[in-house]
Amino acid sequence: MILSNKAMKIKPSSTLAITAKANQMKADGIDVIGFGAGEPDFDTPQHIKDAAIAAINAGFTKYTPVAGTVELRNAICKKFKEDNNLEYKPSQIVVSNGAKHSLTNTFMAILNPGDEVIIPAPFWLSYPDMVSLADGVPVIIKTLKENAYKVTMEELEKAYTSKTKALIINSPSNPTGMLYSKQELEAIAKFAIEKDIFVVSDEIYEKLIYDGQEHISIASLNDEIYKRTVVINGVSKSYSMTGWRIGYTASSEEVAKLMSNVQSHAASNPNSIAQKATVAAINGPQECVEEMKAEFDARRKYMVERVNKMKNISCISPEGAFYVFIDVEDTFGMKYKDMTIESAADFAAAIIEGEQVAVIPCEDFGFGTHIRISYAISHKNIEKGLDRLESFVNSLQ
């Protein structure tokens, strides 16, 4: 029996695979430090959990409108106004089962077979497969370390063709943690307007920004880019609600209607109880976010300082999110025991076996010379894991 060619081209998530291997080793009694998954180690704040419990007790367990409850969409509109100076109506908001689902809906709504989507690398590894599943064609731009891994106008112009339909911007970025400035976003907006293409702006890490930097949504720059932008956001990272699976988009009413239609057949509405919890997250006290951010910031500074003192590896300081993107290319050709390191994948395989440290090799992120490590784990485990990383790189010959 012949199965789907499209499905067979889709690779499993390497981040989830590394995390699963680390979890299995832990279950087997091995002391593993897992730098893999992009998941805050904090509990969901109590007032959010209380709202979910109240929803269950009130019997709020039935279907809701496909695009989310009016209450939640109004809360999201208020958030956009207060945080991003963006005016949206509830009819422009679609709430989905996590930001990953929001992205999938977006590409299903805007792409036709053969449409090209420009994706600057390094990128979150799911972007190309999401585009391919929607019959689009990923066009990868490999950015430069000296440009802080951010795309330039020259690179965009070179990648553009008559088939280009959209550009993905992720700021702050996974895996680099880098943030696009207002000036950089203005140049990208000018490009998108001139070429009349969509910008898919993934802003899931917007509340986790450091050093006094400011997050700016590209949609807020002017009316023309507003019309062409689909903003992606959610509550997973900011409120430690990964398992609640609530993401959302803001776009033109035309695009929102198409996304809602797609979702109505694929998944119906997002979880009703999680929607109530999300209202509490967005409308409730925000001190919990600031507390998490302060702890992430302390871990970030410690990690960057430690990594840049190690031999043969280096990183730039991330401005947001909770990842450090480490260049390990100088270890290529070196040996660990009887294994020669020829790639980031080799580096990751050797260190998990030799030092019981799980890191993410970034070939699937478009950068086979780098690894990603997360500081969304306790400071104690970060210290222990970095001790092992240092021991590992010191042992290479």
N, C-alpha and C positions, 0 to 999 in steps of 0.2 A: 504493500500500500504506500502511495506517494504522499508525503507530508508537505507542509507549507515551506516553500523555498525561503520566503521572507522570514519566517520564524526560525528556520535553521541557521540563518545568517546572524541572528542576535546572540551575543555572547552573554553569559551570566556576569553579574557584577563582581569584579575582583575585590572590591572593598568588603562585600558581604562574604565572599569566599575566604578571605584572610581572617575575618572576624570569626567565622564559623570554625576554622581550623584552630584558632586561639582558644575559643570556648571549649572545643573538644579536648584540647590538651589540658585545660583547667579541670574539666570533668574527669580526666584521667589522673588527676592529682599532681600535675606539673605546674610549677610556679611560673606562669606566663604573664608578661606585661604586654597588654594589648593597646597599641597606639593607633588602632585601625578605624573604628567606626566613628562617624560624625554625629555623635549623640551626647548631649550634656549628661554629666554624671549626677546632676542635682535631681531631687524629686520635684514633681509638679507642685507648684505652690498650693497651699492648703485651701485658699479661697476658691481656686479653680476646681479642685476636687470636690469641695462642698457644693458648688453649683451643679456638678454632675450628679451627685447623690440626691440633691433636691429634685433634679429633673426626673430621676428614676422614681423617687417616691411620689412625685406628682403625676406619674403615668405618661411622661413625655417620651414615649417609646414607639411612636408610629411614624409613618412616612411624613416627610416635610416636602415643601416645594423643591423641585429638582436642583435649582440653583442656590438653595439654602433658604433659611427662614428670613423673613423680612427684618426681624429683630437683629439678626446677625449681619445681614447686608447693610443695614443702617449703621451698625456699630463700625463696620469696616469703612464705610464712607466717612464717618466721623474721624476715624483714625487717619485716613488719607488726607483729610483737610488739616488736621492738627499737626501731623508728623511731616507731611510732604507738600503741603500747600497745593493739593490736588482736589478738584471738584468732580465727584462722581455721583451718579444716581444709583439707587439699588438695582435698577435694570441693567447697569453696566458691570455688576459684580456677579461672578459665578464661584460658589464655594464647592470644593471638591475633596476627594479622599487623599489629602496631602498635596504638597506643591508638585510632587512628581506627577500626580494625576492631572493637576492644573496644566503642567507643561505638555503632557500628552494631548489633552483636550485642545490646547492652543494650536499645536501642529496639525491636528486633525481638521481644525476649523480653517486654517489659512493656506494650507499647501495643496497643490495639485501634483499629479505624477510628473517627476522631472524638475520640479521647482528646487532651486538651490538655497541652502541656508548657510551663511558664513558663521563659522564657529572658531573664535580665537583659542589657540592652545597655549598653555594647559587649560583644559576644560573639565567640568564635572562629567564623569565618564558616561553618564546616561544620555547626554544630549545627542550624539550622533545616532544611536540606536532609536531614540524617540523620533528623530527626523526620518530615518529610514522606514520605520513602521508606518509613518504617515505618507509613504511613497515619495518623500523628498530626498534630496541628495546633499549630504553633509560636505561642505567645502572648508577644509581645515587650514587655518593660518597659524604657523608656528611662530609665536612671538619670541622676543629676545630677552635674556636675563638683564642686559644693560638698560632695557626699557621697562624694567620691573614687571616683566611678563605681561605687559599691556599692549593692545593692538594700536598701531599707528595708522594715520591716514594713507600713507604710501602703501601699506600692506592691504588696507581695505580696497583701495582703488585697483590694485593688482588682482585681487580676488574677485572683484565684481564682474559679472557677465550679464547678458540680457535675460538669463534665466534666474538671476538672484531674486529671491522673494523676501528674505528676512535675514537679520543679523541678531545673534545672541550676545547679550552683555550680562555678565555676572559680577556684581559689585556690591559688597565685598566678595571676593572670589573664593571658590573652592576649586583647586587646592592651594592657591598661593596666598590668600588673605589680603591681596592688594585691592586698593580702592581707586576708582576713577574719579579724578578731580572735576570740578565744574567746567573748567576750560577744556579738558579732554572730552567730557560729555557733550559740550557745545559743538565741538568739531565732529563728533560722531552723529549728532542730531542733524547737523548741516548736510552731512553725507547722505543720511537716510532720507531726508526731505528731497534733496536733489535727485536721488535715484528712485524715489517713491517706493521705498521698501518698508517692511515692518521691522520694528525693534522689539525683540522679546527680552525684557529686562527682568532678570532673576534677582530679586532683592531679599531673599530669605534670611540673610545674615545682617540686615540693615541695623538692628539694634545692638549688634556686637561690634563696635568700632572704638578704637583706642587713640591715645595721644591727642585728644581734643579735635580729631578729624570730624568732618561733617558728612553725613550721607545725603546725597542729592539724587532724587529720582529723575531720570532723563525725561520722563513725561511732563515734568513740571517746568521745563525750559521755555516752551512756547506752544501755541495752539496747534501748529502744524505737526510737531513731533508728538504731541498729546494724541492726535488722531491716529498716528501710526504705531503707537506703543501698546504692547500688552504687558502689564506689570504682573509679575508673579511674586506672591508672598505667602506667608502662613505663620503658624504659631509653634511649629516643632522646635526650632532652635532657640528662639527668644524666651519662651516660657517653659522649656524642657517638657514638651508635649509630643515627642516623636511618635509614641504609640497611639495617640488620639486621632491621628491622620486627618488633619484639617489644613488645607491650603486654599488659596483663592486667587482669582485674577481680577484685574480691572482693565477694561478695554472699551472700544466703541460699542454701542448697543448692537450693531450689526454682527460684530465678531462674538459678543457675549451670547447672543441668541443662538448662533451656530454651535458654540461650545455647550450651551445648555441642551440643545437638541442631541448632540453626540452623547453627552453624559446620560441623558434620559434613557437611552437604549443600552449603554454600557454598564452603568452602575446605579441608576436612579439617584436618590439624594445622598449626601454624606450623612454620617451617623448623627442621629438626632440628639443624643446625649452629649456627644462631643461638641456639637454646635452650641448647646447651652453653656458648656464649659468655656468655649472660645469667647462668647459674649462676656463672661466674667473676666477672662484674661485681658481682652482688649479694653473693656470699660473700667476694670478694677484698678487697684493700686499697682503702681509700676516699680515700687521699691525692690521687688523681687528680681526684676530684670537688672537693675543697677547693681544689686549685690552679686549676682552671677557674673556680670561683666567685670566687676572689680576683681573677683577671684580669677577669672580667665586672664585678665591683664597681668596679674602677678605671675601666673604660670607662664604666660607668653614671654615675659621679659627674662625669666629664669631659663627657659628653654633655649631661646635665641642666644643668650650669652654663653651657655654651656656648649651648644652645637658649634658655634664659631670659634671655640677654643680647641676643638678636636682636629686631628690630622686628617687631611685628604677629603673632608666634607665641609660644606658651607651653606648658609642660607641668608636671605634678606629678611628683615623684620616685617612680619605681617601687620597690616593696618586694621584688619577686621577678621571676623569669623573666629575659628579656633584650631587652625592648622599651621604647621611650619613645613615649608616646601624646601627640601634639602637636595642640593646638588651632590651626587655621589660619583660623578663621572671620573674623578681623579683616582678612584679605586679600581677602575676597569683595568684588567690585565694583572691585578694583584691576586695573591692566593690566600685562601682561608683553608688551612689544613691541606687536603688534596683537591680542593675545588678552586677553579679560576673564576674570578668575578668578571663577567663580560657584559652585564646589564644590571639595571635596577632590580629586575626580577631575580637574578642570581644573588644579588646583595640581600634581598628580602628572604629568599629561601635559605641562605646560609645563616643569617642572624636568628631566624626563628628556630632553626635546628641547633645551632651552636650556643646561643645565648638566651633562648626562650623569650625573644622580643618580636612582637608582630608589628610590622610596618607595611605601608601600602606602596608597592612599586607603581610608578605612574605612567607606564607605557599606555595603559588604557585611558589615561588622561591626556594623551598626546605628547608625553615627555618621558621617553624611556631612559633618560639620564638622571632622573630624580625619584626620590621617595617622598611620601607625605606622612607626617606623624601628627597626631591630634593631642591638644592639651585639654581636651574635655574628659580628663581622668584626674584622679587625686594627685596633689603635689607629691605625696609620698611615693606613689607609683611612678610619677614622672621622674623623680630623682633616681629611683631604683632602675628604671628603664634606661635613662641616660647614662648611668654608670655602666650598664651592660653594653650600650651602644659604643661608649668610649673604649671599653675593653675589647670589643669586636674590631673596631677600626685600628686600634693599636696593634692587634695581632696579625693584621694583614701584611703580607710580604711580597 
